[in-house]
Amino acid sequence: MNTPPDLAAPGLPAGPSDAPTGVGAVTPIPTPAFSPLYQQIKALILQSLQAGEWKPGDLIPSELELAARYKVSQGTVRKAIDELAADNLLVRRQGKGTFVATHSEAHVQYRFLRLRPDEGTLDSEGPAQRQIIACRRLRPPADITAALGLRGGEAVVQVSRVLSFAGVPTIAEDLWLPGNAFKGLTLETLAQHQGPMYALFETQFGVRMVRAEEKVKAVAADAATAERLQVPEGSPLLSVERIAYTYNDVPMELRRGLYRTDSHHYRNDLN
């Protein structure tokens, strides 16, 4: 014998024939999505990173200390840290502990740069040579404002530069940064800094880029770009537009680069 709809087991959805229809029907309230405990701990650790409790390069508390802090098992904390390490937000060092990742470290200096030489590696080419062409504050056009999630009228810092590898100008790029977050960024500051630009953002402005999205397409070099990259006008180039985000998916940089590919190629590992 069929169970009447009003006597169905609690918590189980009614079958299609039992669903009320017509005028006065009640729309079911969606059940909140379940979040595993380790994901909740991961979110709490991210909150501490975003708040600056642990800065880039800092040693974070041990798994046992975090387990006591959050009142969970050490295994739950370990799983949360494993995911944060896989996201390149934390770095485990054998015998030393777990540290907040930083763009100052050699193995992540080119984390977002996917251009690779046809022969050898970026490391074999030596450090990139940076030529800062301009750094200025301005009112951005609407597309820049939208990409960075700014309010109308907010200023940005625009940086133009050329990167060379093994003495060959290879990348011409323009960067736009939220003006409020990067107050005090000047041409002189950029010219004097010898390390990665993202490391400068971490140490002097407290902004850490944790992920990025890119759009790639083929273009021809215009006159200005051809002069900067020392190639004939009309040469094929790779156009790469990147938006880089800090914690909590806040956009902090729009970067548009034009890459030479006569001796380099774009490489991405797909998982």
GROMACS elastic network, one bead per residue, 0.5 to 0.9 nm:
[ bonds ]
;  ai    aj funct       b0    kb
    2     5     6  0.88725   500
    3     6     6  0.82717   500
    3     7     6  0.63457   500
    3     8     6  0.63223   500
    4     7     6  0.53338   500
    4     8     6  0.65318   500
    4    18     6  0.88860   500
    5     8     6  0.53564   500
    5    14     6  0.72940   500
    5    15     6  0.88898   500
    5    18     6  0.61610   500
    5    19     6  0.88117   500
    6     9     6  0.88063   500
    7    10     6  0.82986   500
    8    11     6  0.88680   500
    8    12     6  0.76293   500
    8    13     6  0.88331   500
    8    14     6  0.76441   500
    9    12     6  0.60627   500
    9    13     6  0.88102   500
   10    13     6  0.84047   500
   13    19     6  0.88921   500
   14    17     6  0.79189   500
   14    18     6  0.55961   500
   14    19     6  0.60387   500
   15    18     6  0.52194   500
   15    19     6  0.64332   500
   16    19     6  0.54736   500
   16    20     6  0.89887   500
   17    20     6  0.83487   500
   19    25     6  0.86640   500
   20    24     6  0.86312   500
   20    25     6  0.54760   500
   20    26     6  0.72512   500
   20    27     6  0.88801   500
   21    24     6  0.78103   500
   21    25     6  0.53247   500
   21    26     6  0.83200   500
   22    25     6  0.57624   500
   23    26     6  0.89844   500
   26    29     6  0.89334   500
   30    33     6  0.87575   500
   31    34     6  0.86819   500
   35    38     6  0.83060   500
   35    39     6  0.63386   500
   35    40     6  0.67265   500
   36    39     6  0.53352   500
   36    40     6  0.66146   500
   36    41     6  0.89995   500
   37    40     6  0.50750   500
   37    41     6  0.63965   500
   37    42     6  0.86331   500
   37    72     6  0.85597   500
   37    76     6  0.71036   500
   37    80     6  0.89181   500
   38    42     6  0.60641   500
   38    43     6  0.86033   500
   38    72     6  0.89852   500
   38    75     6  0.87550   500
   38    76     6  0.51238   500
   38    77     6  0.64659   500
   38    78     6  0.83859   500
   38    79     6  0.62423   500
   38    80     6  0.51596   500
   38    81     6  0.88813   500
   39    43     6  0.62110   500
   39    44     6  0.86905   500
   39    76     6  0.88647   500
   39    79     6  0.85529   500
   39    80     6  0.63144   500
   39    83     6  0.89336   500
   40    43     6  0.50875   500
   40    44     6  0.63759   500
   40    45     6  0.87945   500
   40    80     6  0.83729   500
   41    44     6  0.50119   500
   41    45     6  0.62406   500
   41    46     6  0.85466   500
   41    70     6  0.74798   500
   41    72     6  0.86773   500
   41    76     6  0.77386   500
   41    77     6  0.67276   500
   41    80     6  0.62642   500
   41    81     6  0.88795   500
   42    45     6  0.51749   500
   42    46     6  0.61759   500
   42    47     6  0.86765   500
   42    77     6  0.78443   500
   42    79     6  0.85226   500
   42    81     6  0.69743   500
   42    83     6  0.78532   500
   42    84     6  0.72615   500
   43    47     6  0.62263   500
   43    48     6  0.88239   500
   43    80     6  0.86083   500
   44    47     6  0.50182   500
   44    48     6  0.65234   500
   44    49     6  0.87981   500
   44    70     6  0.87801   500
   45    48     6  0.51397   500
   45    49     6  0.63296   500
   45    50     6  0.86739   500
   45    80     6  0.84686   500
   45    81     6  0.85834   500
   45    84     6  0.89680   500
   46    50     6  0.60414   500
   46    51     6  0.84674   500
   46    84     6  0.85459   500
   46    89     6  0.89654   500
   46   247     6  0.74943   500
   46   248     6  0.82787   500
   47    50     6  0.50801   500
   47    51     6  0.60542   500
   47    52     6  0.86205   500
   47    53     6  0.88039   500
   47   247     6  0.84395   500
   47   248     6  0.85365   500
   48    51     6  0.50655   500
   48    52     6  0.62608   500
   48    53     6  0.52895   500
   48    54     6  0.67693   500
   49    52     6  0.52158   500
   49    53     6  0.59531   500
   49    54     6  0.55970   500
   49    55     6  0.68852   500
   49    56     6  0.86981   500
   49   100     6  0.81794   500
   49   247     6  0.78667   500
   50    53     6  0.77037   500
   50    54     6  0.85224   500
   50    55     6  0.88923   500
   50   246     6  0.83344   500
   50   247     6  0.57141   500
   50   248     6  0.76229   500
   51    54     6  0.80648   500
   52    55     6  0.55117   500
   52    56     6  0.87855   500
   52   206     6  0.81630   500
   54    57     6  0.82814   500
   54    58     6  0.58372   500
   54    59     6  0.75224   500
   54    60     6  0.65320   500
   54    99     6  0.87971   500
   54   100     6  0.70248   500
   55    58     6  0.54387   500
   55    59     6  0.86449   500
   55   100     6  0.65568   500
   55   101     6  0.88051   500
   55   102     6  0.87689   500
   55   202     6  0.85978   500
   55   206     6  0.82612   500
   56    59     6  0.88447   500
   56    99     6  0.77605   500
   56   101     6  0.56660   500
   56   103     6  0.82752   500
   56   104     6  0.89337   500
   56   202     6  0.71186   500
   56   203     6  0.81607   500
   56   206     6  0.88555   500
   56   208     6  0.78216   500
   57    99     6  0.58882   500
   57   100     6  0.50577   500
   57   101     6  0.59284   500
   57   102     6  0.57207   500
   57   104     6  0.85672   500
   57   105     6  0.89073   500
   58    98     6  0.85560   500
   58    99     6  0.54225   500
   58   100     6  0.54782   500
   58   101     6  0.82587   500
   59    62     6  0.86783   500
   59    96     6  0.86498   500
   59    97     6  0.68458   500
   59    98     6  0.58474   500
   59   100     6  0.65482   500
   60    66     6  0.89816   500
   60    97     6  0.77089   500
   60    98     6  0.59657   500
   60    99     6  0.57013   500
   60   100     6  0.70024   500
   61    64     6  0.80260   500
   61    65     6  0.58537   500
   61    66     6  0.62275   500
   61    97     6  0.82872   500
   61    98     6  0.78076   500
   61    99     6  0.89909   500
   62    65     6  0.51352   500
   62    66     6  0.61875   500
   62    67     6  0.84742   500
   62    97     6  0.68931   500
   62    98     6  0.74071   500
   63    66     6  0.51033   500
   63    67     6  0.59536   500
   63    68     6  0.85893   500
   63    74     6  0.58628   500
   63    75     6  0.83942   500
   63    77     6  0.60736   500
   63    78     6  0.64818   500
   63    81     6  0.85407   500
   63    98     6  0.89402   500
   64    67     6  0.50097   500
   64    68     6  0.62575   500
   64    69     6  0.85702   500
   64    73     6  0.82725   500
   64    74     6  0.58274   500
   64    77     6  0.82926   500
   65    68     6  0.51887   500
   65    69     6  0.61286   500
   65    70     6  0.87142   500
   65    74     6  0.87722   500
   66    70     6  0.60721   500
   66    71     6  0.80883   500
   66    72     6  0.83276   500
   66    74     6  0.78448   500
   66    77     6  0.68846   500
   67    70     6  0.53567   500
   67    71     6  0.55446   500
   67    72     6  0.50378   500
   67    73     6  0.55793   500
   67    74     6  0.52718   500
   67    75     6  0.85140   500
   67    76     6  0.78447   500
   67    77     6  0.61181   500
   68    72     6  0.67453   500
   68    73     6  0.80328   500
   68    74     6  0.84280   500
   69    72     6  0.80635   500
   70    73     6  0.87563   500
   70    77     6  0.87756   500
   72    75     6  0.83307   500
   72    76     6  0.65748   500
   72    77     6  0.73456   500
   73    76     6  0.53213   500
   73    77     6  0.66844   500
   73    78     6  0.87701   500
   74    77     6  0.51474   500
   74    78     6  0.60941   500
   74    79     6  0.87163   500
   75    79     6  0.62441   500
   75    80     6  0.87065   500
   76    79     6  0.52749   500
   76    80     6  0.64215   500
   76    81     6  0.87668   500
   77    80     6  0.51131   500
   77    81     6  0.61722   500
   77    82     6  0.85305   500
   78    81     6  0.51009   500
   78    82     6  0.60262   500
   78    83     6  0.87575   500
   79    83     6  0.64700   500
   79    84     6  0.87938   500
   80    83     6  0.53641   500
   80    84     6  0.64218   500
   80    85     6  0.87288   500
   81    85     6  0.60096   500
   81    86     6  0.84659   500
   81    90     6  0.73436   500
   81    92     6  0.89567   500
   81    98     6  0.85692   500
   82    85     6  0.51154   500
   82    86     6  0.61665   500
   82    87     6  0.86555   500
   82    90     6  0.85224   500
   82    92     6  0.89031   500
   83    87     6  0.62008   500
   83    88     6  0.87175   500
   83    89     6  0.88663   500
   83    90     6  0.88883   500
   84    88     6  0.64001   500
   84    89     6  0.53487   500
   84    90     6  0.56576   500
   84    91     6  0.84249   500
   85    89     6  0.56106   500
   85    91     6  0.55602   500
   85    92     6  0.71976   500
   85    98     6  0.89332   500
   85   101     6  0.84730   500
   86    89     6  0.75876   500
   86    90     6  0.79583   500
   86    91     6  0.87345   500
   87    90     6  0.76436   500
   87   210     6  0.81643   500
   87   211     6  0.84300   500
   88    91     6  0.69179   500
   88   100     6  0.88974   500
   88   101     6  0.65332   500
   88   102     6  0.89804   500
   88   108     6  0.87098   500
   88   210     6  0.75418   500
   88   211     6  0.88582   500
   89    99     6  0.87810   500
   89   100     6  0.62482   500
   89   101     6  0.52294   500
   89   102     6  0.80958   500
   89   210     6  0.67445   500
   90    98     6  0.66256   500
   90    99     6  0.56011   500
   90   102     6  0.85736   500
   91    97     6  0.84989   500
   91    98     6  0.55704   500
   91    99     6  0.51648   500
   91   100     6  0.62109   500
   91   101     6  0.55543   500
   91   102     6  0.89349   500
   92    95     6  0.89967   500
   92    96     6  0.79613   500
   92    97     6  0.59916   500
   92    99     6  0.63756   500
   92   100     6  0.89381   500
   93    96     6  0.53673   500
   93    97     6  0.54654   500
   93    98     6  0.60621   500
   93    99     6  0.76294   500
   94    97     6  0.66033   500
   94    98     6  0.85866   500
   96    99     6  0.88323   500
   99   102     6  0.88405   500
  101   104     6  0.86422   500
  101   105     6  0.79734   500
  101   108     6  0.86544   500
  102   105     6  0.60200   500
  102   108     6  0.76251   500
  102   109     6  0.86614   500
  102   198     6  0.87190   500
  102   199     6  0.69568   500
  102   202     6  0.77791   500
  102   208     6  0.78764   500
  103   106     6  0.77348   500
  103   107     6  0.84981   500
  103   108     6  0.56524   500
  103   109     6  0.53388   500
  103   110     6  0.83425   500
  103   111     6  0.80922   500
  103   196     6  0.70437   500
  103   197     6  0.85358   500
  103   198     6  0.60051   500
  103   200     6  0.87500   500
  103   202     6  0.79033   500
  103   208     6  0.82043   500
  103   209     6  0.85259   500
  104   107     6  0.87090   500
  104   108     6  0.73892   500
  104   109     6  0.63161   500
  104   195     6  0.71553   500
  104   196     6  0.67302   500
  104   198     6  0.79142   500
  104   199     6  0.51253   500
  104   200     6  0.84767   500
  104   202     6  0.88707   500
  105   108     6  0.56930   500
  105   109     6  0.61825   500
  105   199     6  0.87266   500
  106   109     6  0.53304   500
  106   110     6  0.82135   500
  107   110     6  0.74475   500
  107   111     6  0.77377   500
  108   112     6  0.83815   500
  109   112     6  0.82488   500
  109   113     6  0.86440   500
  109   195     6  0.85604   500
  109   196     6  0.62164   500
  109   198     6  0.82070   500
  109   199     6  0.82687   500
  110   113     6  0.50454   500
  110   114     6  0.77702   500
  110   122     6  0.86429   500
  110   196     6  0.82827   500
  111   114     6  0.77914   500
  112   211     6  0.81188   500
  112   212     6  0.71727   500
  112   242     6  0.89996   500
  112   244     6  0.89655   500
  113   116     6  0.84079   500
  113   266     6  0.88352   500
  114   265     6  0.82159   500
  114   266     6  0.54544   500
  114   267     6  0.52971   500
  114   268     6  0.62530   500
  115   122     6  0.84499   500
  115   259     6  0.80820   500
  115   261     6  0.85925   500
  115   264     6  0.64144   500
  115   265     6  0.55909   500
  115   267     6  0.62137   500
  115   268     6  0.88503   500
  116   119     6  0.83810   500
  116   120     6  0.83267   500
  116   121     6  0.64372   500
  116   122     6  0.62599   500
  116   263     6  0.87250   500
  116   264     6  0.53652   500
  116   265     6  0.54094   500
  116   266     6  0.61797   500
  116   267     6  0.66408   500
  117   120     6  0.61919   500
  117   121     6  0.59488   500
  117   122     6  0.65666   500
  117   125     6  0.83155   500
  117   261     6  0.87045   500
  117   263     6  0.60241   500
  117   265     6  0.62968   500
  117   266     6  0.88067   500
  118   121     6  0.81328   500
  118   261     6  0.89927   500
  118   262     6  0.88202   500
  118   263     6  0.56668   500
  118   264     6  0.50659   500
  118   265     6  0.63928   500
  119   263     6  0.80445   500
  119   264     6  0.82109   500
  120   123     6  0.81737   500
  120   124     6  0.60898   500
  120   125     6  0.76970   500
  121   124     6  0.51083   500
  121   125     6  0.66291   500
  122   125     6  0.51759   500
  122   126     6  0.67030   500
  122   127     6  0.78521   500
  122   128     6  0.84764   500
  122   165     6  0.79982   500
  123   126     6  0.51860   500
  123   127     6  0.69328   500
  124   127     6  0.86798   500
  125   128     6  0.79470   500
  125   165     6  0.61280   500
  125   166     6  0.53558   500
  126   129     6  0.88678   500
  126   165     6  0.71922   500
  126   166     6  0.66777   500
  127   164     6  0.89347   500
  127   165     6  0.72631   500
  127   166     6  0.82099   500
  128   163     6  0.61495   500
  128   164     6  0.56192   500
  128   165     6  0.51807   500
  128   166     6  0.75694   500
  128   167     6  0.85058   500
  129   162     6  0.81733   500
  129   163     6  0.56509   500
  129   164     6  0.50006   500
  129   165     6  0.64518   500
  129   166     6  0.81291   500
  129   167     6  0.73275   500
  129   169     6  0.85871   500
  130   161     6  0.69272   500
  130   162     6  0.59392   500
  130   164     6  0.65488   500
  130   191     6  0.82326   500
  130   194     6  0.86559   500
  131   160     6  0.87040   500
  131   161     6  0.54341   500
  131   162     6  0.51577   500
  131   163     6  0.64949   500
  131   164     6  0.81850   500
  131   191     6  0.77671   500
  132   135     6  0.77243   500
  132   159     6  0.75644   500
  132   160     6  0.62079   500
  132   162     6  0.66705   500
  132   163     6  0.88550   500
  132   187     6  0.71897   500
  132   190     6  0.71848   500
  132   191     6  0.64225   500
  133   159     6  0.75950   500
  133   160     6  0.53212   500
  133   161     6  0.50851   500
  133   162     6  0.75089   500
  133   187     6  0.82980   500
  134   158     6  0.76688   500
  134   159     6  0.55890   500
  134   160     6  0.50975   500
  134   161     6  0.70239   500
  134   187     6  0.65715   500
  135   157     6  0.68320   500
  135   158     6  0.56081   500
  135   160     6  0.65744   500
  135   161     6  0.89506   500
  135   185     6  0.80320   500
  135   186     6  0.61046   500
  135   187     6  0.51501   500
  135   188     6  0.89377   500
  135   190     6  0.85117   500
  136   156     6  0.83038   500
  136   157     6  0.55814   500
  136   158     6  0.54430   500
  136   159     6  0.67688   500
  136   185     6  0.87731   500
  136   186     6  0.74340   500
  136   187     6  0.78909   500
  137   155     6  0.65028   500
  137   156     6  0.56349   500
  137   158     6  0.62694   500
  137   179     6  0.71663   500
  138   154     6  0.87924   500
  138   155     6  0.54653   500
  138   156     6  0.56859   500
  138   157     6  0.65277   500
  138   158     6  0.73464   500
  138   179     6  0.85707   500
  139   145     6  0.88297   500
  139   152     6  0.89712   500
  139   153     6  0.64715   500
  139   154     6  0.66087   500
  139   156     6  0.63305   500
  139   157     6  0.88412   500
  140   143     6  0.79706   500
  140   144     6  0.58988   500
  140   145     6  0.61653   500
  140   153     6  0.80451   500
  140   154     6  0.78771   500
  140   155     6  0.65671   500
  140   156     6  0.63821   500
  140   157     6  0.89307   500
  140   158     6  0.88527   500
  140   176     6  0.85223   500
  141   144     6  0.56347   500
  141   145     6  0.64208   500
  141   146     6  0.88612   500
  142   145     6  0.50512   500
  142   146     6  0.61251   500
  142   147     6  0.86126   500
  142   152     6  0.81393   500
  143   146     6  0.51514   500
  143   147     6  0.61196   500
  143   148     6  0.86902   500
  144   147     6  0.51257   500
  144   148     6  0.62400   500
  144   149     6  0.84625   500
  144   150     6  0.84547   500
  144   156     6  0.88408   500
  144   176     6  0.75273   500
  144   254     6  0.74481   500
  145   148     6  0.54496   500
  145   149     6  0.60382   500
  145   150     6  0.51004   500
  145   151     6  0.70218   500
  145   152     6  0.70231   500
  145   153     6  0.86151   500
  145   154     6  0.78955   500
  145   155     6  0.88591   500
  145   156     6  0.85592   500
  145   178     6  0.89668   500
  146   149     6  0.50216   500
  146   150     6  0.63474   500
  146   151     6  0.82982   500
  146   152     6  0.89635   500
  147   150     6  0.79019   500
  147   243     6  0.76311   500
  147   251     6  0.75707   500
  147   253     6  0.87220   500
  147   254     6  0.71002   500
  148   176     6  0.85304   500
  148   177     6  0.79162   500
  148   178     6  0.71904   500
  148   243     6  0.80745   500
  148   250     6  0.81591   500
  148   251     6  0.52879   500
  148   252     6  0.64336   500
  148   253     6  0.68745   500
  148   254     6  0.69624   500
  149   250     6  0.81343   500
  149   251     6  0.69171   500
  149   252     6  0.89545   500
  150   153     6  0.82840   500
  150   154     6  0.63934   500
  150   155     6  0.87127   500
  150   178     6  0.76255   500
  151   154     6  0.57939   500
  152   155     6  0.88208   500
  154   178     6  0.78850   500
  154   179     6  0.72006   500
  154   180     6  0.81081   500
  155   177     6  0.88292   500
  155   178     6  0.67498   500
  155   179     6  0.50704   500
  155   180     6  0.75188   500
  156   176     6  0.61518   500
  156   177     6  0.53357   500
  156   180     6  0.77406   500
  156   182     6  0.83600   500
  157   175     6  0.78840   500
  157   176     6  0.56066   500
  157   177     6  0.50682   500
  157   178     6  0.63972   500
  157   179     6  0.54016   500
  157   182     6  0.72805   500
  157   183     6  0.84459   500
  157   185     6  0.77549   500
  157   186     6  0.89278   500
  158   174     6  0.68881   500
  158   175     6  0.54902   500
  158   177     6  0.65204   500
  159   173     6  0.82069   500
  159   174     6  0.55947   500
  159   175     6  0.50065   500
  159   176     6  0.65509   500
  159   177     6  0.83338   500
  159   187     6  0.83164   500
  160   172     6  0.76995   500
  160   173     6  0.58795   500
  160   175     6  0.64455   500
  161   171     6  0.83081   500
  161   172     6  0.60555   500
  161   173     6  0.56828   500
  161   174     6  0.66193   500
  161   175     6  0.85633   500
  162   169     6  0.66421   500
  162   170     6  0.73564   500
  162   171     6  0.55707   500
  162   173     6  0.63606   500
  162   174     6  0.89654   500
  162   228     6  0.72575   500
  162   229     6  0.77850   500
  163   168     6  0.84059   500
  163   169     6  0.59275   500
  163   170     6  0.58911   500
  163   171     6  0.50457   500
  163   172     6  0.65348   500
  163   173     6  0.82252   500
  164   167     6  0.55621   500
  164   170     6  0.51233   500
  164   171     6  0.67776   500
  164   229     6  0.88094   500
  165   168     6  0.53046   500
  165   169     6  0.66091   500
  165   170     6  0.65470   500
  165   171     6  0.89595   500
  166   169     6  0.85787   500
  167   170     6  0.89374   500
  168   229     6  0.80751   500
  168   230     6  0.85619   500
  169   172     6  0.78717   500
  169   228     6  0.73797   500
  169   229     6  0.50539   500
  169   230     6  0.69776   500
  169   260     6  0.82429   500
  170   229     6  0.61743   500
  170   230     6  0.89271   500
  170   258     6  0.82758   500
  170   259     6  0.58874   500
  170   260     6  0.52285   500
  170   261     6  0.81049   500
  170   264     6  0.85992   500
  171   228     6  0.88547   500
  171   229     6  0.71100   500
  171   257     6  0.64174   500
  171   258     6  0.56180   500
  171   260     6  0.64888   500
  172   225     6  0.70324   500
  172   228     6  0.69058   500
  172   229     6  0.68202   500
  172   256     6  0.84736   500
  172   257     6  0.56100   500
  172   258     6  0.52911   500
  172   259     6  0.67659   500
  172   260     6  0.88676   500
  173   255     6  0.68849   500
  173   256     6  0.54740   500
  173   258     6  0.61700   500
  173   259     6  0.85622   500
  174   254     6  0.82905   500
  174   255     6  0.57433   500
  174   256     6  0.53536   500
  174   257     6  0.64217   500
  175   253     6  0.67603   500
  175   254     6  0.57033   500
  175   256     6  0.64831   500
  175   257     6  0.85054   500
  176   179     6  0.88014   500
  176   252     6  0.84571   500
  176   253     6  0.57341   500
  176   254     6  0.51697   500
  176   255     6  0.63949   500
  176   256     6  0.87976   500
  177   180     6  0.87893   500
  177   181     6  0.77809   500
  177   182     6  0.69345   500
  177   252     6  0.60085   500
  177   254     6  0.67626   500
  177   255     6  0.87999   500
  178   181     6  0.56174   500
  178   182     6  0.63654   500
  178   183     6  0.87523   500
  178   251     6  0.88221   500
  178   252     6  0.63809   500
  178   253     6  0.72859   500
  179   182     6  0.52095   500
  179   183     6  0.59398   500
  179   185     6  0.89705   500
  180   183     6  0.56662   500
  181   205     6  0.70320   500
  181   206     6  0.86717   500
  181   207     6  0.78784   500
  181   252     6  0.82810   500
  182   185     6  0.57770   500
  182   201     6  0.81949   500
  182   204     6  0.89566   500
  182   205     6  0.63527   500
  182   207     6  0.87898   500
  183   186     6  0.87451   500
  183   205     6  0.82458   500
  184   189     6  0.86068   500
  184   205     6  0.89835   500
  185   188     6  0.83685   500
  185   189     6  0.64173   500
  185   190     6  0.75085   500
  185   205     6  0.87890   500
  186   189     6  0.51816   500
  186   190     6  0.64194   500
  186   191     6  0.86212   500
  187   190     6  0.52615   500
  187   191     6  0.60756   500
  187   192     6  0.86450   500
  188   191     6  0.50715   500
  188   192     6  0.61273   500
  188   193     6  0.86395   500
  189   192     6  0.53634   500
  189   193     6  0.62823   500
  190   193     6  0.53018   500
  190   194     6  0.82672   500
  190   197     6  0.78563   500
  190   200     6  0.83884   500
  191   194     6  0.76949   500
  193   196     6  0.80658   500
  193   197     6  0.78509   500
  193   200     6  0.72937   500
  194   197     6  0.84675   500
  195   198     6  0.85238   500
  195   199     6  0.68138   500
  195   200     6  0.73812   500
  196   199     6  0.52914   500
  196   200     6  0.67402   500
  197   200     6  0.50810   500
  197   201     6  0.64134   500
  197   202     6  0.88235   500
  198   202     6  0.63385   500
  198   203     6  0.88337   500
  198   207     6  0.82614   500
  198   208     6  0.71336   500
  198   209     6  0.70255   500
  199   202     6  0.50654   500
  199   203     6  0.62800   500
  199   204     6  0.85364   500
  199   208     6  0.80245   500
  200   203     6  0.52938   500
  200   204     6  0.58225   500
  200   205     6  0.74904   500
  200   206     6  0.88854   500
  200   207     6  0.88934   500
  201   204     6  0.56813   500
  201   205     6  0.51298   500
  201   206     6  0.63061   500
  201   207     6  0.53903   500
  201   208     6  0.67094   500
  201   209     6  0.84769   500
  202   205     6  0.57595   500
  202   208     6  0.52142   500
  202   209     6  0.82503   500
  203   206     6  0.58600   500
  203   207     6  0.79155   500
  203   208     6  0.89158   500
  204   207     6  0.82186   500
  205   208     6  0.87432   500
  207   246     6  0.67653   500
  207   247     6  0.89280   500
  207   252     6  0.80100   500
  208   245     6  0.80996   500
  208   246     6  0.54923   500
  208   247     6  0.75608   500
  208   252     6  0.88955   500
  209   212     6  0.77518   500
  209   244     6  0.60314   500
  209   245     6  0.53555   500
  209   247     6  0.75456   500
  209   251     6  0.88462   500
  209   252     6  0.75228   500
  209   253     6  0.85585   500
  210   244     6  0.74136   500
  210   245     6  0.59644   500
  210   246     6  0.52191   500
  210   247     6  0.64983   500
  210   249     6  0.85994   500
  211   243     6  0.86008   500
  211   244     6  0.58539   500
  211   245     6  0.54740   500
  211   246     6  0.70238   500
  211   247     6  0.85839   500
  211   249     6  0.82282   500
  212   242     6  0.64791   500
  212   243     6  0.55100   500
  212   245     6  0.59279   500
  212   246     6  0.89608   500
  212   251     6  0.89093   500
  213   241     6  0.81816   500
  213   242     6  0.55112   500
  213   243     6  0.53764   500
  213   244     6  0.65743   500
  213   245     6  0.85004   500
  214   240     6  0.65177   500
  214   241     6  0.53961   500
  214   243     6  0.65685   500
  214   244     6  0.87610   500
  215   239     6  0.80187   500
  215   240     6  0.57017   500
  215   241     6  0.51421   500
  215   242     6  0.65975   500
  216   238     6  0.69522   500
  216   239     6  0.56161   500
  216   241     6  0.65492   500
  216   242     6  0.88795   500
  217   237     6  0.86760   500
  217   238     6  0.59743   500
  217   239     6  0.52757   500
  217   240     6  0.68059   500
  217   241     6  0.89598   500
  218   236     6  0.69274   500
  218   237     6  0.59479   500
  218   239     6  0.58480   500
  218   240     6  0.88403   500
  219   234     6  0.85035   500
  219   235     6  0.83475   500
  219   236     6  0.59091   500
  219   237     6  0.53622   500
  219   238     6  0.61538   500
  219   239     6  0.63111   500
  219   258     6  0.84728   500
  220   233     6  0.76166   500
  220   235     6  0.53683   500
  220   237     6  0.57478   500
  220   238     6  0.83925   500
  221   224     6  0.79741   500
  221   225     6  0.57780   500
  221   226     6  0.54732   500
  221   231     6  0.80501   500
  221   232     6  0.77018   500
  221   233     6  0.53774   500
  221   235     6  0.52396   500
  221   236     6  0.63560   500
  221   237     6  0.63259   500
  221   258     6  0.83605   500
  222   225     6  0.54701   500
  222   226     6  0.59402   500
  222   227     6  0.86258   500
  222   233     6  0.56891   500
  222   234     6  0.61899   500
  222   235     6  0.83659   500
  223   226     6  0.51428   500
  223   227     6  0.62957   500
  223   228     6  0.88331   500
  223   232     6  0.83238   500
  223   233     6  0.54918   500
  223   234     6  0.79658   500
  224   227     6  0.52841   500
  224   228     6  0.64453   500
  224   229     6  0.88350   500
  224   233     6  0.85352   500
  225   228     6  0.50253   500
  225   229     6  0.60814   500
  225   230     6  0.81458   500
  225   231     6  0.83235   500
  225   233     6  0.79891   500
  225   258     6  0.79870   500
  226   229     6  0.52709   500
  226   230     6  0.55567   500
  226   232     6  0.58047   500
  226   233     6  0.51848   500
  226   234     6  0.77162   500
  226   235     6  0.76265   500
  227   230     6  0.50200   500
  227   231     6  0.67034   500
  227   232     6  0.79280   500
  227   233     6  0.79648   500
  228   231     6  0.80664   500
  229   232     6  0.89057   500
  229   259     6  0.87125   500
  229   260     6  0.76761   500
  231   234     6  0.84804   500
  231   235     6  0.65980   500
  231   260     6  0.86578   500
  232   235     6  0.56867   500
  233   236     6  0.89952   500
  234   237     6  0.87157   500
  235   260     6  0.87168   500
  236   260     6  0.75852   500
  236   261     6  0.78033   500
  236   262     6  0.86771   500
  237   258     6  0.61165   500
  237   259     6  0.54682   500
  237   260     6  0.53071   500
  237   261     6  0.64592   500
  237   262     6  0.87711   500
  238   257     6  0.80362   500
  238   258     6  0.55560   500
  238   260     6  0.66421   500
  238   261     6  0.70519   500
  238   266     6  0.85581   500
  239   256     6  0.72463   500
  239   257     6  0.58445   500
  239   259     6  0.64587   500
  240   255     6  0.80243   500
  240   256     6  0.58314   500
  240   257     6  0.51953   500
  240   258     6  0.63797   500
  240   259     6  0.76651   500
  241   254     6  0.73272   500
  241   255     6  0.57035   500
  241   257     6  0.63488   500
  241   258     6  0.88368   500
  242   253     6  0.78538   500
  242   254     6  0.57916   500
  242   255     6  0.50536   500
  242   256     6  0.63749   500
  242   257     6  0.82808   500
  243   251     6  0.66483   500
  243   252     6  0.75262   500
  243   253     6  0.56146   500
  243   255     6  0.63593   500
  243   256     6  0.88758   500
  244   249     6  0.88154   500
  244   250     6  0.84634   500
  244   251     6  0.58578   500
  244   252     6  0.59117   500
  244   253     6  0.51600   500
  244   254     6  0.66255   500
  244   255     6  0.80664   500
  245   248     6  0.80229   500
  245   249     6  0.53822   500
  245   250     6  0.52326   500
  245   252     6  0.54061   500
  245   253     6  0.70289   500
  246   249     6  0.58696   500
  246   250     6  0.54046   500
  246   251     6  0.64319   500
  246   252     6  0.64163   500
  247   250     6  0.63175   500
  247   251     6  0.89689   500
  251   254     6  0.79238   500
  259   264     6  0.85468   500
  259   265     6  0.89914   500
  260   263     6  0.74365   500
  260   264     6  0.68839   500
  260   265     6  0.84248   500
  261   265     6  0.55374   500
  261   266     6  0.80627   500
  262   265     6  0.80149   500
